[in-house]
Amino acid sequence: MGINAIEKALWQASNKPADAKRLREDAHAYLKEFRIDEEERWLLAAWDVRGLIDRGVHPMIIMMAFAAVNGPFAAAGYQDRVHETESFFPGRFAGKVAVVTGAAQGIGLEVARRLGQEGASVVIADVAQGPTSQAIEFLQRMGIAAVGATGDLSTAAGAEAAMACAHDAFGGLDILVNNVGGAIWMKPFWYFSEDEIRAEVDRTLWPTLWCCRAVIEHFRARGGGVIVNIGSNAASDGVYRIPYSACKGAVVSLTRSLAVELASLNIRVNCVSPGGTNALARKTPRGKSEADEQETQWMNQFVKLVGKEELLSKYATAREQASVIAFLASSEASHITGEVLETGRRGLRISEELGFVP
Ligand SMILES: NC(=O)c1ccc[n+]([C@@H]2O[C@H](COP(=O)([O-])OP(=O)(O)OC[C@H]3O[C@@H](n4cnc5c(N)ncnc54)[C@H](O)[C@@H]3O)[C@@H](O)[C@H]2O)c1
């Protein structure tokens, strides 16, 4: 398979996960033809695209490496990082201190990287110790001032400790991105046990609620601040994820109401509600066990449904989500509070299938 054919196939794979296995094998075979030294291996492991490009590694090789390691689904999602590594605003967050929760991987890590590259000092607050250390190393190698606050944010004490860590490391804080969350199980509501529902709430509601409360005293001491909560379009139509949907609905209510309460303290509160987002393979999985056959079937049904409903007919990239989150966290959004910004809207879609093409 030639390089152009692989590139085309990788792009198409973002909407056809069924081809994933074959493409991954092709990517492995392709990578073998290239010699990559130790430093480049490290940069690949840290997904440091800028570093790789600076060393003259061809973008296609980087993309193939993503495909080989994480599967073409993720590689296709990383196409824009590979091709547009310069498209951010230097200095936008100079002098600011940001706490990003759940930032050891996924959307959170991309947000931490974006805020850090644009000048912020960053605290990664996450429960996963190993991935947090790796993320800190990744950010520090890019020249970003970053520290980790490892702890469980589903408790009030964990949230308070994370904010205190930011204060101790950088003397105060200005931005809080509440990113911890994510559906653990996907199945009809009546199949959820009591323990599972509690686990979903622990993961998707408590960390945001506790962190919002814990940050207020720090923002007051600073004379203001910004909170960006991460919701989900599942808040309004979360098929097979009812406990998660309920939590994300609560995140929306929290955002709107807290914005009212805190406006006079010069604290803005907004929410970004993503739809399906491509990210690299998770270092920390959401569930404790592998999905069984029935759960996999429900998951596939859900993915198919979302694929049909997304207006832009594709998953977003983590970078696209980070762009919107960074905008709301920045002074460019200084007159916006209490808003919920949906990225990945679903709904009525004109398609060729319906014989309805403008
Ligand atoms: N990925 C998507 O397709 C998608 C779509 C819509 C909304 N979202 C939302 O975006 C956010 C990020 O999603 P993701 O897929 O990048 O997340 P992820 O599951 O890949 O990572 C979540 C991180 O949170 C950490 N974490 C979990 N529980 C924690 C706790 N109690 N205390 C501290 N840290 C904890 C994990 O260790 C992990 O590093 C979530 O709020 C999710 O609901 C994601």
The ligand as a MOL file (V3000), in Angstrom:
LIG
                    3D

  0  0  0     0  0            999 V3000
M  V30 BEGIN CTAB
M  V30 COUNTS 44 48 0 0 0
M  V30 BEGIN ATOM
M  V30 1 N -14.3960 11.8890 24.6600 0
M  V30 2 C -15.5970 12.2200 24.1880 0
M  V30 3 O -16.0170 11.7570 23.1230 0
M  V30 4 C -16.4610 13.1980 24.9790 0
M  V30 5 C -17.6960 13.6150 24.4460 0
M  V30 6 C -18.4820 14.5040 25.1760 0
M  V30 7 C -18.0380 14.9720 26.4110 0
M  V30 8 N -16.8440 14.5400 26.8930 0 CHG=1
M  V30 9 C -16.4280 15.0380 28.2040 0
M  V30 10 O -15.1030 15.5620 28.1070 0
M  V30 11 C -14.3910 15.3110 29.3190 0
M  V30 12 C -13.0890 14.5750 29.0170 0
M  V30 13 O -13.3640 13.3830 28.3230 0
M  V30 14 P -12.1760 12.3890 27.8960 0
M  V30 15 O -12.7890 11.3430 27.0360 0
M  V30 16 O -11.0360 13.1730 27.3630 0 CHG=-1
M  V30 17 O -11.8230 11.7780 29.3450 0
M  V30 18 P -10.9650 10.4770 29.7300 0
M  V30 19 O -11.9060 9.4390 30.2680 0
M  V30 20 O -10.0630 10.0690 28.6170 0
M  V30 21 O -10.0310 11.0330 30.9160 0
M  V30 22 C -10.5740 11.4340 32.1300 0
M  V30 23 C -9.4550 11.7160 33.1210 0
M  V30 24 O -10.0750 12.0060 34.3810 0
M  V30 25 C -9.3650 11.3390 35.4220 0
M  V30 26 N -10.2960 11.0760 36.5270 0
M  V30 27 C -11.3570 10.2400 36.5450 0
M  V30 28 N -11.9610 10.2750 37.7350 0
M  V30 29 C -11.2670 11.1570 38.5010 0
M  V30 30 C -11.3950 11.6120 39.8660 0
M  V30 31 N -12.3600 11.1710 40.6640 0
M  V30 32 N -10.5080 12.5120 40.3020 0
M  V30 33 C -9.5040 12.9780 39.5040 0
M  V30 34 N -9.3350 12.5760 38.2230 0
M  V30 35 C -10.2040 11.6740 37.7240 0
M  V30 36 C -8.8550 10.0520 34.7700 0
M  V30 37 O -7.7410 9.5230 35.4660 0
M  V30 38 C -8.5160 10.5290 33.3540 0
M  V30 39 O -7.1750 10.9580 33.2660 0
M  V30 40 C -15.3550 14.5090 30.2130 0
M  V30 41 O -16.0170 15.3900 31.0960 0
M  V30 42 C -16.3380 13.9110 29.2450 0
M  V30 43 O -17.6100 13.6530 29.8210 0
M  V30 44 C -16.0430 13.6710 26.2180 0
M  V30 END ATOM
M  V30 BEGIN BOND
M  V30 1 1 1 2
M  V30 2 2 2 3
M  V30 3 1 2 4
M  V30 4 1 4 5
M  V30 5 2 4 44
M  V30 6 2 5 6
M  V30 7 1 6 7
M  V30 8 2 7 8
M  V30 9 1 8 9
M  V30 10 1 8 44
M  V30 11 1 9 10
M  V30 12 1 9 42
M  V30 13 1 10 11
M  V30 14 1 11 12
M  V30 15 1 11 40
M  V30 16 1 12 13
M  V30 17 1 13 14
M  V30 18 2 14 15
M  V30 19 1 14 16
M  V30 20 1 14 17
M  V30 21 1 17 18
M  V30 22 2 18 19
M  V30 23 1 18 20
M  V30 24 1 18 21
M  V30 25 1 21 22
M  V30 26 1 22 23
M  V30 27 1 23 24
M  V30 28 1 23 38
M  V30 29 1 24 25
M  V30 30 1 25 26
M  V30 31 1 25 36
M  V30 32 1 26 27
M  V30 33 1 26 35
M  V30 34 2 27 28
M  V30 35 1 28 29
M  V30 36 1 29 30
M  V30 37 2 29 35
M  V30 38 1 30 31
M  V30 39 2 30 32
M  V30 40 1 32 33
M  V30 41 2 33 34
M  V30 42 1 34 35
M  V30 43 1 36 37
M  V30 44 1 36 38
M  V30 45 1 38 39
M  V30 46 1 40 41
M  V30 47 1 40 42
M  V30 48 1 42 43
M  V30 END BOND
M  V30 END CTAB
M  END
